[in-house]
Amino acid sequence: RVSYSIDATAVASGLFIHGPSNKLVGGAYPDHSLSIPPNGVNLKELIDTFDATKGSRKKACEVKLATVVVQNVPKDISPMYQFLAQPQTKNFNSRFNYRAMDIMLGAEAELRLQGYNFGFLSAAVDGVSCDSKFVRDVLIRFLKGEITYTAMTDTNHNGKNLRYQALLGGNTVKTIGSVLIDGGLVKAANINQEIWRVKDWACDSIVLRLYSADTVFKILKLMNGKQDAKSVAVTCLHLYFMRVHLVAINCKGVLKAEERVAMIWHFFLWVLHIDGVCIT
């Protein structure tokens, strides 16, 4: 059984000459590998096409990677390997996810013809908005019974994205019924600034510290008459359900499947009833 995950990693932005292939590399897809003119003639003109004042091409600032995870591999064999990469601009919207899935489906068909018990199960993406349509498309087809595989968003990235959209930022007021989810309470409770004024958006530990008992207890101390008690309670409940969401996924093998499903369902019901947040 095989699944794969997709995420992007930052790279130094620059152009380089790859001698063995005589290519100019470092551009963003689809200009990530360009043939250099014979004897270097007009090479400067080619490089100038990446200058914002002279051309329309862009340099890559990240590489999007697809990593396969194989279950039940023989001893001393790595269960993971990377099979597709794409240099690109930040959160570039492309058909990378669909290309990766087509490769896996092609491998599944070929290996089954050769007699292998090979099954493609799912794809997981990192949760950025440019991947949301892909996840929705696959889930809808799966629920209709058209396909046997599914797609999902990484849970820790869910926590990172909802940190901004449902608590610390966004351009809408977030409420449960008529009660405000007040992200300002995080600052009012004198919680470490690095938790709510985020610099490292990729760090899982900062998310866990935000959705922690320590944070909840500090906010609960604001129930002293200076802050609205209902907002304090609802904000703490929001932090609690976000932690429930993370625990339900990350505690596989510790909690029973029925318990984890119940936790995910309760989180879903909570988020579904928040006004001012788009959960798609």
C-alpha positions as CSV (number, residue, x, y, z in Angstrom):
1,R,0.0,0.0,0.0
2,V,1.4,3.4,-1.0
3,S,0.5,7.0,-0.3
4,Y,2.4,10.2,-1.0
5,S,2.7,13.7,0.5
6,I,3.5,17.1,-1.0
7,D,5.2,20.1,0.5
8,A,7.4,22.9,-0.6
9,T,10.8,23.9,0.8
10,A,12.5,27.2,0.4
11,V,15.7,27.5,-1.7
12,A,18.2,30.2,-2.5
13,S,16.9,32.4,-5.3
14,G,19.5,32.5,-8.1
15,L,20.5,31.4,-11.6
16,F,23.1,28.8,-12.2
17,I,24.7,27.1,-15.2
18,H,24.6,23.3,-15.2
19,G,27.6,22.3,-17.2
20,P,26.8,18.6,-18.0
21,S,23.4,19.5,-19.6
22,N,24.4,23.0,-20.8
23,K,21.2,24.4,-19.1
24,L,20.5,27.6,-17.2
25,V,18.7,26.5,-14.0
26,G,17.2,28.3,-11.1
27,G,14.1,29.7,-12.8
28,A,10.6,29.1,-11.7
29,Y,8.5,26.4,-13.6
30,P,8.1,26.2,-16.6
31,D,11.4,28.2,-17.0
32,H,13.4,26.0,-14.6
33,S,15.7,24.5,-17.1
34,L,16.5,26.5,-20.3
35,S,19.0,25.5,-23.0
36,I,22.0,27.8,-23.3
37,P,22.7,29.1,-26.8
38,P,25.7,27.5,-28.6
39,N,29.0,28.9,-27.4
40,G,27.2,31.1,-24.9
41,V,26.1,33.5,-27.5
42,N,23.2,35.7,-26.2
43,L,23.6,34.1,-22.7
44,K,23.3,37.6,-21.1
45,E,20.1,38.2,-23.0
46,L,18.7,34.9,-21.7
47,I,19.7,35.9,-18.1
48,D,18.1,39.3,-18.5
49,T,14.7,37.7,-19.1
50,F,14.7,37.0,-15.4
51,D,15.3,40.7,-14.6
52,A,12.0,42.3,-13.5
53,T,12.7,45.4,-15.5
54,K,13.6,43.6,-18.7
55,G,11.7,40.2,-18.9
56,S,8.8,38.3,-17.6
57,R,10.5,35.2,-16.3
58,K,10.9,34.6,-12.5
59,K,13.4,32.9,-10.3
60,A,12.4,30.0,-8.1
61,C,12.2,30.7,-4.4
62,E,11.0,27.2,-3.4
63,V,10.9,23.6,-4.6
64,K,7.7,21.6,-4.4
65,L,8.3,18.0,-3.6
66,A,6.3,14.8,-3.8
67,T,7.4,12.0,-1.4
68,V,6.2,8.4,-1.6
69,V,5.6,6.4,1.6
70,V,5.4,2.6,1.2
71,Q,3.9,0.3,3.8
72,N,5.4,-3.1,4.7
73,V,8.7,-2.7,3.0
74,P,11.5,-5.3,3.5
75,K,14.0,-4.8,6.3
76,D,16.8,-2.2,5.6
77,I,14.8,-0.8,2.7
78,S,13.7,2.9,3.0
79,P,9.9,3.3,3.0
80,M,10.2,6.8,1.5
81,Y,11.6,8.3,-1.6
82,Q,10.9,11.5,-3.6
83,F,9.6,11.1,-7.2
84,L,8.7,14.5,-8.4
85,A,10.0,18.1,-7.9
86,Q,9.1,21.5,-9.3
87,P,11.1,24.7,-8.7
88,Q,8.5,27.5,-8.4
89,T,7.5,30.9,-7.0
90,K,5.8,31.1,-3.6
91,N,2.7,28.9,-3.5
92,F,2.5,28.7,-7.3
93,N,-0.8,27.4,-8.6
94,S,-0.2,24.6,-11.1
95,R,-1.2,21.0,-11.9
96,F,1.7,19.6,-9.9
97,N,-0.7,17.6,-7.6
98,Y,-2.5,16.1,-10.6
99,R,0.7,15.2,-12.3
100,A,1.9,13.4,-9.1
101,M,-1.4,11.5,-8.8
102,D,-1.2,10.5,-12.5
103,I,2.3,9.1,-11.9
104,M,1.1,7.0,-9.0
105,L,-1.9,5.7,-10.8
106,G,0.3,4.7,-13.8
107,A,2.7,2.9,-11.5
108,E,-0.2,1.1,-9.8
109,A,-1.5,-0.1,-13.2
110,E,1.9,-1.2,-14.4
111,L,2.9,-3.0,-11.2
112,R,-0.4,-4.9,-11.0
113,L,0.1,-6.1,-14.5
114,Q,3.4,-7.5,-13.3
115,G,1.7,-9.4,-10.5
116,Y,2.5,-7.1,-7.6
117,N,-0.1,-6.4,-4.9
118,F,0.2,-2.6,-5.2
119,G,-2.5,-0.2,-4.1
120,F,-2.5,3.6,-4.2
121,L,-4.3,4.9,-1.1
122,S,-4.1,8.7,-0.7
123,A,-2.3,12.0,-1.2
124,A,-1.7,14.6,1.5
125,V,-0.9,18.2,0.9
126,D,0.4,21.0,3.2
127,G,-2.8,23.0,3.4
128,V,-1.9,26.1,1.3
129,S,-4.9,27.6,-0.5
130,C,-3.5,26.7,-4.0
131,D,-3.9,23.0,-3.1
132,S,-7.5,23.3,-1.8
133,K,-9.2,22.7,-5.2
134,F,-7.2,19.5,-5.8
135,V,-8.2,18.1,-2.4
136,R,-11.9,19.0,-2.9
137,D,-11.9,17.5,-6.4
138,V,-10.5,14.2,-5.2
139,L,-12.7,14.0,-2.1
140,I,-15.8,14.7,-4.2
141,R,-14.9,11.9,-6.7
142,F,-14.1,9.5,-3.8
143,L,-17.4,10.2,-2.1
144,K,-19.3,9.6,-5.4
145,G,-17.6,6.2,-5.6
146,E,-15.8,7.1,-8.8
147,I,-12.3,6.4,-7.4
148,T,-10.8,4.3,-4.7
149,Y,-8.1,6.7,-3.4
150,T,-8.5,10.0,-1.5
151,A,-6.7,13.3,-0.7
152,M,-6.4,15.2,2.5
153,T,-4.6,18.1,4.2
154,D,-1.9,17.7,6.7
155,T,-3.4,18.2,10.2
156,N,-0.5,20.2,11.6
157,H,-0.8,22.6,8.6
158,N,-4.5,22.9,9.3
159,G,-3.5,24.1,12.8
160,K,-1.1,26.6,11.3
161,N,-3.6,28.0,8.8
162,L,-6.5,28.2,11.3
163,R,-4.2,29.9,13.7
164,Y,-4.4,33.0,11.5
165,Q,-7.8,32.6,10.0
166,A,-9.7,31.6,13.1
167,L,-7.9,33.3,15.9
168,L,-4.9,35.7,15.4
169,G,-5.7,37.4,12.1
170,G,-7.9,37.5,9.1
171,N,-10.2,40.3,7.9
172,T,-13.4,39.1,9.6
173,V,-14.9,38.9,13.1
174,K,-15.0,35.3,14.3
175,T,-18.0,34.4,16.5
176,I,-19.8,31.4,17.9
177,G,-23.4,32.5,17.9
178,S,-23.3,36.0,19.3
179,V,-20.1,35.4,21.3
180,L,-16.7,36.7,20.0
181,I,-13.6,34.5,19.6
182,D,-11.2,37.1,20.8
183,G,-7.6,36.6,19.5
184,G,-6.6,39.7,21.4
185,L,-6.9,37.7,24.6
186,V,-3.8,35.9,23.7
187,K,-1.8,39.1,23.9
188,A,-3.7,40.4,26.9
189,A,-2.8,37.2,28.8
190,N,1.0,38.1,28.5
191,I,1.6,35.0,26.4
192,N,5.1,34.8,24.8
193,Q,5.1,37.1,21.7
194,E,6.7,34.5,19.5
195,I,3.5,32.4,19.8
196,W,1.1,35.0,18.5
197,R,3.4,37.2,16.4
198,V,4.6,34.4,14.3
199,K,7.9,34.5,12.3
200,D,8.5,30.8,11.7
201,W,5.2,29.7,10.0
202,A,6.5,26.2,9.4
203,C,7.2,25.4,13.0
204,D,4.9,22.7,14.5
205,S,6.0,23.4,18.1
206,I,4.8,27.0,18.1
207,V,1.3,25.7,17.0
208,L,1.3,23.2,19.9
209,R,2.3,25.9,22.4
210,L,-0.6,28.1,21.2
211,Y,-3.1,25.2,21.5
212,S,-1.9,24.2,24.9
213,A,-3.2,23.9,28.5
214,D,-0.7,26.6,29.5
215,T,-2.2,29.1,27.1
216,V,-5.7,28.2,28.1
217,F,-5.0,28.6,31.8
218,K,-3.4,32.0,31.2
219,I,-6.4,33.2,29.3
220,L,-8.8,31.9,31.9
221,K,-7.1,34.1,34.5
222,L,-8.6,37.1,32.5
223,M,-12.0,36.2,33.9
224,N,-11.6,39.0,36.5
225,G,-14.3,41.4,35.3
226,K,-12.0,43.3,32.9
227,Q,-12.7,40.9,30.0
228,D,-16.0,39.5,28.7
229,A,-16.4,36.2,30.4
230,K,-18.3,34.6,27.5
231,S,-15.5,35.6,25.0
232,V,-12.9,34.2,27.4
233,A,-14.7,30.9,27.7
234,V,-15.4,30.6,23.9
235,T,-11.8,31.5,23.0
236,C,-10.5,28.8,25.4
237,L,-12.9,26.3,23.9
238,H,-11.6,27.2,20.5
239,L,-8.0,26.5,21.6
240,Y,-9.2,23.2,23.1
241,F,-10.9,22.0,20.0
242,M,-7.9,22.9,17.8
243,R,-5.8,20.7,20.2
244,V,-8.3,17.9,20.0
245,H,-8.0,18.0,16.2
246,L,-4.2,17.7,16.4
247,V,-4.3,14.9,19.0
248,A,-6.8,12.9,17.1
249,I,-4.5,12.6,14.1
250,N,-1.1,12.5,15.8
251,C,-2.0,9.9,18.5
252,K,-2.4,7.0,16.1
253,G,-1.6,3.8,18.0
254,V,-2.2,5.5,21.4
255,L,-6.0,6.2,21.1
256,K,-8.6,3.8,19.6
257,A,-9.8,4.5,16.1
258,E,-13.3,5.1,17.5
259,E,-12.0,7.7,19.9
260,R,-10.0,9.5,17.2
261,V,-13.0,9.6,14.8
262,A,-15.2,11.0,17.6
263,M,-12.6,13.7,18.3
264,I,-12.3,14.7,14.6
265,W,-16.1,14.9,14.3
266,H,-16.4,17.1,17.4
267,F,-13.7,19.4,16.0
268,F,-15.5,19.5,12.7
269,L,-18.8,20.5,14.3
270,W,-17.1,23.3,16.2
271,V,-15.3,24.8,13.2
272,L,-18.5,24.4,11.1
273,H,-20.4,26.7,13.5
274,I,-17.8,29.5,13.5
275,D,-19.0,32.6,11.6
276,G,-16.3,34.5,9.8
277,V,-14.2,31.5,8.8
278,C,-14.1,29.7,5.5
279,I,-13.3,26.0,6.2
280,T,-12.9,25.0,2.5
